[in-house]
Amino acid sequence: AHFRCLLAGIPDVPLCPTLPAGSIPFTLRDSGAVALFLPSKEQTEKIAAVKSSLPALQHVIVFDDDAATDGSIRLAALEAKGAATMTPGAAAEYRAAALAITPDQIATIIYTSGTTGEPKGAMLSHGNIASNVSAALDILPLGSDDSSLSFLPLSHILERMFDYLMFAAGISIAYVETMDTIAQNMKEIRPTIVVAVPRIYEKIHARITDTAINAGGAKRAIFLWARAVGERWADVTLAGKKPGLLLGLEHGIADKLVFSKVRAAVGGRLRFFVSGAAPLAPEINRFFFAAGLKILEGYGLTETSPVIAVNTPKRLTIGTVGEPIPGIEVKIAADGEILTRGPHVMKGYFNRPEATAEAIDAEGWFYTGDIGTLEDGLLRITDRKKDVIVTAGGKNIAPQPTENPVKTEQYGGRAGGHGVERGRDRVPGGVGHRRVLEDALGDVLPAQGGPDLGGLLHLEAAVLRDDHRPGVGEFLAQLGDRLAFGLGGHVALLSFDTRPACAAGARSVRSDGPCDVPWRPSSGRSTPSRRSAAHPKVEEHRSASAC
């Protein structure tokens, strides 16, 4: 359906399949969509619940026969109707119309996650996306003997651009059956190239680590030794130096005992991963590098089609997102915000001239909203501009340096730092801070106090009340030490999920629900791109960041 829209010159509007029914009407109404393609009964039921509020919607086309409802059209019937009218003359006209589409025409309208308000539709032209594909072809080593495995939703601009890139390079794409079969499909397809968001690499790393640690005994000891050796080897190699004889020998042994198994788990043929859409923890990237698996971290936004910068196999610098891609400009504003200009920048926000003018200035510079630096031609992202927390004392605090290490711990999950007004016993979307601290953590962390404390230190979300796994208490205690050091007593709030022990029936303190529920868009705690979703503002609430 998507490619047919492209060839017909009709802008399409992808919907994230995990969106709850209540989030769909806004996008459909704002875009003025007149036709809707639905792949499953589940999605059809979502639309049935809100269809009465969509007067512009004229056609609903369903893929599965069991998803058909009154007034819908089966895809097979639509194709048969089209085939009946496809004469040689009609086919020639169709081809001519497709070839007449200009680079400046809108190819797609992708609604951004709306972390600070209603979603906005980014209008991407054929030329926008084509420029990104062309730049990627210039800097990534791709060949027709490569193969790729896809598991990101096609509503995500990174996956869509990557698919176009694979087609342009003559590379086959295999699509996973479900997110639960990624590991199995990796071994079956044995891809050479995979693109994913950081959460996938976090899960792979966590599964490898948990398996080794829980095995205990010699396996645990060997893994910890190999990981330490790998970190030292990676640091030396990434610094452009040659590992010494002893370190090289140790790494060879570690590779045979541990890292070769990691490569086998992802098919054994992988040349490189690509990571985007969110920051990737350097510790995780170094682990994969030590295992002989390069992760090329990149950076971009929906509004930039999406890639702005990316590491390459020839110049891989962990902790940065690489060099800006060919044909575009990047500069750092006086306040540290990353600006970019070039053929990759969107046409604007659909029906939002004011928002467009705010995002793109008169000289064509797009304001990304991210804070970063350019060092030796490499772009480094330090924080999200709107995530910066301003304390009561006027100090600006970037939460990511403390959030990211929490996610890489054995029992760490998602984390997010927030600002909250001093003295409030409750926070928006949260629970009473003293109750959580007393019931879940005891005396691990102080509720308030300390030098220059700009608010409250509050732990919220799925802290497991009855989690008695070995190491959880130690993890929480170390987390407290890290927060006290890393935040300097200024950041008001850290929300996090510990990795659950759901086999033991653990429950979430926050919701008293199953602990294995990640921060999905339907929960309101994250957006479709897995960014944190903002809580409602409260009086004197100084932070624009929330979970």
C-alpha positions, 0 to 999 in steps of 0.5 A, spaced: 500 500 500 505 504 501 509 503 495 502 504 491 501 511 494 508 513 492 507 511 485 501 514 485 503 521 488 499 520 494 502 522 500 501 517 506 500 517 513 503 511 517 500 509 524 504 506 529 501 499 530 501 500 538 498 506 538 491 506 543 485 507 539 484 514 543 490 516 539 488 515 532 483 520 531 487 526 532 492 523 526 487 521 521 483 528 522 489 532 522 491 529 516 485 529 512 486 521 510 480 519 506 482 511 506 485 507 511 489 500 510 489 495 516 493 489 517 489 485 522 482 484 526 486 488 532 487 494 528 480 494 525 477 493 532 481 500 534 478 504 528 471 501 529 471 504 536 472 511 533 470 511 526 464 515 528 468 521 529 472 521 522 467 524 517 473 524 512 474 517 512 471 514 506 474 507 505 477 502 509 481 496 506 483 490 510 488 485 509 485 479 512 479 476 511 477 475 518 478 483 519 472 485 514 467 489 517 461 492 514 463 498 509 470 495 509 473 493 503 478 486 502 485 488 499 484 482 495 477 485 492 481 491 491 486 488 487 482 484 483 478 490 481 484 494 479 487 488 475 480 488 471 481 495 469 489 494 467 489 495 460 496 496 456 494 503 455 492 504 462 499 501 465 502 506 460 499 512 463 500 509 470 507 508 469 508 515 466 504 518 472 509 515 476 515 518 472 512 525 472 512 525 480 518 531 482 522 531 488 519 536 491 512 533 491 510 530 498 511 523 499 509 522 506 506 525 512 509 522 519 506 525 525 512 526 531 511 523 537 508 529 541 512 529 547 510 536 549 503 537 546 499 534 540 503 530 534 505 534 528 505 531 521 512 532 518 512 533 511 517 529 507 518 530 500 521 524 495 527 529 494 528 529 502 528 521 503 532 520 496 537 525 498 538 521 505 538 514 501 544 517 496 548 520 502 548 513 505 550 509 499 556 514 499 558 512 506 556 505 507 559 499 504 554 495 501 553 490 496 548 485 493 551 479 496 549 482 503 542 481 506 538 484 512 533 483 517 528 488 519 524 488 525 522 496 526 515 498 524 515 501 517 511 507 521 518 509 523 522 513 518 529 510 520 526 503 517 523 506 511 529 510 509 533 503 511 528 499 506 529 504 500 537 504 501 537 496 501 532 496 495 537 501 492 543 497 493 540 491 491 540 487 498 534 483 500 530 484 506 527 479 511 522 481 516 521 478 522 515 474 524 514 477 531 518 481 536 519 475 540 522 471 534 528 476 533 533 471 536 530 465 532 530 469 525 537 472 526 540 465 526 535 463 520 537 469 516 544 470 518 544 477 516 550 481 514 546 488 516 541 490 521 538 496 523 535 497 530 533 502 536 538 502 542 533 498 546 534 492 542 541 492 543 540 493 550 536 487 551 541 482 547 546 485 552 542 484 558 540 477 556 547 475 554 549 478 561 543 475 565 544 468 562 552 468 564 551 471 571 545 466 573 549 460 571 554 461 576 560 458 578 565 457 572 561 460 567 560 466 571 567 467 572 569 466 565 564 471 562 566 477 567 573 475 566 572 476 558 568 482 559 573 485 563 578 483 557 574 486 552 573 492 555 581 493 555 582 491 548 576 495 545 579 501 549 586 500 546 583 498 539 578 504 539 584 509 541 588 507 534 593 503 538 595 496 537 593 491 543 600 488 546 602 481 546 599 479 553 592 483 551 592 480 544 592 473 547 587 474 552 582 477 547 583 471 543 582 466 549 576 471 551 573 471 543 574 463 543 570 462 550 565 467 550 565 472 544 564 467 538 558 465 541 555 472 541 557 472 534 553 466 533 547 468 536 546 473 531 547 469 525 555 469 525 555 473 518 554 480 521 558 485 518 555 491 522 549 493 526 546 500 525 543 504 531 539 510 531 532 514 534 535 514 541 542 514 545 546 508 545 550 507 551 557 507 550 558 501 555 554 496 550 557 499 544 564 497 547 561 490 549 559 489 542 565 491 539 569 487 543 565 481 541 567 483 533 560 486 532 560 494 530 554 498 531 554 504 527 551 509 531 547 515 528 543 521 529 537 524 526 530 526 526 523 524 523 524 532 520 530 530 517 528 524 513 532 522 518 539 521 518 544 527 520 550 524 522 552 516 522 559 512 524 562 508 519 566 502 519 572 506 517 571 511 522 567 508 528 568 513 534 564 510 540 560 516 544 559 520 538 554 519 532 559 520 527 560 525 521 555 529 518 552 525 512 555 528 505 551 534 502 548 537 508 550 542 513 551 542 521 552 547 526 552 548 533 548 554 536 550 559 541 546 555 546 549 549 544 543 546 540 544 542 534 542 546 527 542 543 520 540 545 513 540 541 507 536 537 502 534 532 508 530 537 512 522 537 511 518 541 507 514 543 514 509 541 519 502 539 515 497 545 517 502 548 522 505 554 519 507 557 526 510 551 528 514 550 522 517 557 522 519 556 529 523 549 527 526 552 521 528 559 520 529 564 514 535 561 512 533 554 512 536 552 519 532 546 522 533 547 530 533 539 532 532 541 540 538 537 541 544 539 545 551 537 542 558 539 540 562 538 534 569 535 535 574 533 530 568 533 525 564 528 529 558 530 532 556 528 539 549 529 543 550 531 550 542 532 551 535 534 549 534 541 550 528 540 553 530 535 558 535 540 561 532 541 568 533 548 571 533 547 579 530 552 584 538 555 584 538 556 577 543 551 575 542 547 569 542 539 569 542 534 564 539 528 566 542 523 561 549 522 564 546 519 570 540 516 566 544 512 561 548 508 566 542 505 570 539 502 564 546 498 563 546 495 570 544 488 570 537 490 574 536 496 571 531 498 566 528 504 563 530 511 567 528 518 566 530 524 570 525 530 572 524 536 575 519 537 581 517 543 586 521 542 592 516 540 598 511 537 594 509 530 597 506 528 590 509 529 583 505 528 576 503 521 574 507 519 580 506 516 587 508 519 594 516 519 594 516 518 602 512 512 601 516 509 595 522 510 599 520 507 605 516 501 603 521 499 597 528 502 599 528 503 606 534 507 608 538 507 601 536 514 599 534 520 603 528 523 601 530 530 601 536 534 604 543 535 602 547 541 600 544 545 594 538 540 593 534 543 588 528 539 589 526 532 592 530 525 590 524 521 588 524 514 585 518 512 582 515 506 577 516 499 577 521 498 583 519 491 585 517 491 592 518 483 593 524 482 589 528 478 593 533 476 587 540 476 589 543 482 587 537 487 587 539 490 594 546 491 592 544 494 585 539 499 589 544 501 594 549 502 588 544 506 584 543 511 590 551 512 591 551 513 583 545 518 584 548 522 589 555 523 585 552 523 578 547 528 580 551 532 585 544 533 589 541 537 584 536 533 580 529 532 583 527 526 580 529 519 577 524 514 575 526 507 573 524 500 572 528 494 574 528 488 570 523 484 572 523 477 575 516 475 572 517 468 573 516 469 580 510 473 579 513 480 581 508 486 581 510 493 580 509 498 586 507 503 582 501 500 579 500 493 582 500 490 575 505 485 572 512 488 572 514 486 565 510 491 562 515 496 558 514 503 557 509 502 551 506 508 547 499 505 550 502 506 557 503 514 556 510 513 559 513 513 552 512 515 545 512 511 539 519 512 538 520 510 545 522 517 548 519 519 554 512 522 554 511 528 558 507 529 564 502 534 565 505 541 567 504 543 575 505 550 578 512 552 578 514 545 575 521 547 571 522 541 567 520 539 560 522 532 561 518 526 564 517 519 563 
